[in-house]
Every structure is written in C-alpha cells, then in structure tokens.
Amino acid sequence: MHTKISLLSSVLLLSLSAQASDFPSSIKSGVPYEITKASLIAEGWKPLVNSKIQNSSLFAQEIFEKGSTEVVDCISMEIDGCAFRYIKNKKILEIRTITRDLKVDKINLINKK
C-alpha cells in the first residue's frame, strides 16, 4: 500500500512539474505587453493568429493591423482590456491586458481542445 502511495505521489509531482514548466516564468503583471510578447517568443511560445479578427472590436482590429495578430478581442470600457493568445506544446496561453497602454494584467494557461 505504501509503495502505491509513493508511486502515485511521484506521478503527481511529475505531472505538476511538467505543467509548471509550460508556464512562462518571465511574465509579470504591470509590464508592457510588447516586452511580454518578446519574452514569450524567446521562450518558444508562438502567437496564435486570430483568423476571425473581423468579428472583434475596432480597437482589436487596430492592434491586429499594427502586427499583433494574436489579439483575440478588446473591451473598450473603463478598463480597456484586451486578450492575446499563444501556443506551445499543445497548450494555449492567454495574456490579458488593461488600459490602452496594454499593461499585462492576468495570465491563463488553457489546454488545447
């Protein structure tokens, strides 16, 4: 019984460390998005091109036209938040920014479906 628990613990730890290694360590809240973008690309993350940008907000379309083709959409309210997506090892990373200056706010790691 003790051996099974040890084995299960080892498998769980390996799984958690693999997930942690997929998560970029360079991302910090409050950092300008362009700096974060450069760090992600250096770590092997690839921008996930939004093929449906025409369905996104005008602000998102403007960002897309300036070269950030990974922009998903933006909400232009008090916060002016945008979402950007990257892919690596079948994982999708979503970066959320706030303000029109595109300061990083939140990061989510999403399993590819």
N, C-alpha and C positions, 0 to 999 in steps of 0.2 A: 504494500500500500504506500509506504514511504517513497519507494522508487517511482511509482506512478505520479505522485505529487511532485517530486523533484523534476521528473521529465516534463510534466505539464507546465511547471514554473519556468523551465528552460525554454520551452517552445513559446510561451507567452512573452518572455523577455526578448527573445529574438524577434518576434513579431513587432513588439513595441519599438525596438531599436531600428528595425527596418523602416517603420513608419516615420520615426523621428529623423532618420537620415534623408527622407524625401522632403522634409520640411526645411525650407531655406533659412539659414541662421542669420543672414545678412539684413533681413527686413526689420525695420524699426518704425514704430508709429511716429508721425510728425515729419518724416523725411520726405523731400520732394519725390514725386513719382518717377521722374526721369532718372534719378540716382538709383532708385529701387529697380527700375527696369534694367539698367545696365548691370547691376549686381545679379539679377535673376538670369540674364542671358549668359553672364560669365559662369554661373553655376550649372549651366546646361538646360535651363528652362527655355522653352520655345513659345513665342507669342502665338496664341490661338486666334487666328484671323476670324473676325465676325463677318460671316458671309451674308448676314441679314441686317446689315447696318442701316439699310433704308427704312427699317421698322423701328429704329432707335430715335432718340431725341435729337434735335438740331445741334445741341452742344456736343453730343457724342459723335455726330456726323462730322462736325468741325474738327474734333480731335482725331478722328479716323483719317480725314483728308490731310492732316498735318503729319501723318506717318504712324500713329499709334493704332494700328489695325486690330489690335487685341481688345479695344474698348468694347464692352458689351452694351452699356447704356449709361445715361446720366439722368439724375433727377435734379432739376433746377428749381429748388425751393430755397429755404433759408440756409440749408447746408451745402447745396450744390455738390451732391455726391455722385461719384462715377464708379463703375466696376470694370476691371480688366482681368483677362484670363490667360493663363499659361499652361503648358502641358509638359510632363516629364515622367517617364516610367509608368505610363497609363494613369497618372494622377493629374488632376486639374487643380490649379491653384488660382484662387480668386483674390485679387487685391482691390480693396475698397478705399477710395479717397474722399476727402472732404475739401470744400472751398474750390473756387475756380483756379487756385494756385496748385491744385492736385496734390495735397499733402496726404501721405498714407495714413489711413485710419485703422482698418481691420484687414486680417488675412484669414482665409479659409482654405483648407485642403479638402478637395472633393474627389471621391472615387469616380473614375470614368465609367459611364454607363454604357 
